[in-house]
Amino acid sequence: MFYRIIDANLNRATEGLRNIEEYTRFILNNKEISTQLKNLRHAITMFFEKDYNNLINSRNTKDDVGKNIENITKKSNNQNVLRANIKRTQQALRVLNEYGSLDDSYRYKMYEIEKDIMKIVNYDKKTNIKNALLRNRNIYLITSQQGFEDDNDFIDRIAQILNAGVKLIQYREKNKSAKEIINTGKKLRQLCSMYDALLIINDRVDIAKIVDADGVHLGQDDIDIISARKILGEDKIIGISTHKPEDAILAQEQNADYIGVGPVFKTPTKPSTIPVGLEYVKWVKDNIQIPFYAIGSIDENNIFDVINAGATKVAAIRALMNSLNINETIRKFNEALNNGNY
């Protein structure tokens, strides 16, 4: 009788582990966890190898009263299958501990693996949500207060741009105090909420948290992505400027939600920075999977060149902040991005 119990639960545990392993291997593409599961499966099998003949001889599938009990659990998607097999494996390991003296460390190991898997799964859910938010926001305004007499004029200009259809704003301010940036950031937070727009704060992770922005945009000399994620949490959007392939690769490895690619053309915003040109845009298009925004003196006259290089999203400062007809400028941007011409 004991051998039948052990045989049934050994099969249940190893089959469950194989199911989980396939998920981590082919869906999560996680080599480390897949290897842990494979080693765990082999270790459990080897533990009972000495009893192999007794286990096989005890098997009586024909007269098993439990084989026809209906399983009413609905496994409607891959994650339901994953969770069902994790619990199935853990329960089988407990039985193998009770009846077969299998060390309980295997079950505890499975608990740790479950935690690691679900952390990735939950992160991927949030990443997919953020990707969906960015998918329909192809024009990215980077703000500048240069030329505006006061905060009210600046806020009015942002409201005009939002009203014209831009849904992604980065508040960029290099010359004001933290207190002033927070005050303006709170006004922009309210304004963006009215227009269903995302608010990103440039550089300052602390201020992004204080004003409850949707995320932060980092430069190469700012706090790193991983540290910013610890401060802001998994729900917030984190982007970073990149200027060469190595920057983009690292950003993707560190799970940035998007990257800035530029400056594509020479820009007075960063006069000492050498433009990366259209070649870097083409390289990112061919080699990087996360969303990217081309930036750097992009306007209605050269946007088509940027799109031809592979960009589907663009960021702009002067072309939007200084436009004499913001509705017309954004219309031309949208036509170029959506149709490839205007």
Buried (B, 14 or more C-beta within 10 A) or exposed (E): EEBBBBBBBBEBBBBBBBBBBBBBBEBBEBEEBBEBBBEBBEBBBEBBEEBEEBBEEBEEEEEEEEEEEEEEEEEEEEBEBBBBBBBBBBBBBBBBBEBBEBBEEBBEBBEEBBEBBBEBBEEBEBBEEBBEBBEEBBBBBBBBBEEBEEBEEBBEBBBBBBEBBBBBBBBBBEEEEEEEBBBBBBBBBEBBEEBEBBBBBBBBBBBBBBBEBBBBBBEEEBBEBEEBBEBBEBEBBBBBBBBEEEBBEBBBEBBBBBBBBBBBBEBEBBEEBEBBBBEBBBBBBEEBEBBBBBBBBBBBEBBBBBBEBBBBBBBBBBBBBBBEEBEEBBBBBBBBBEEEEB
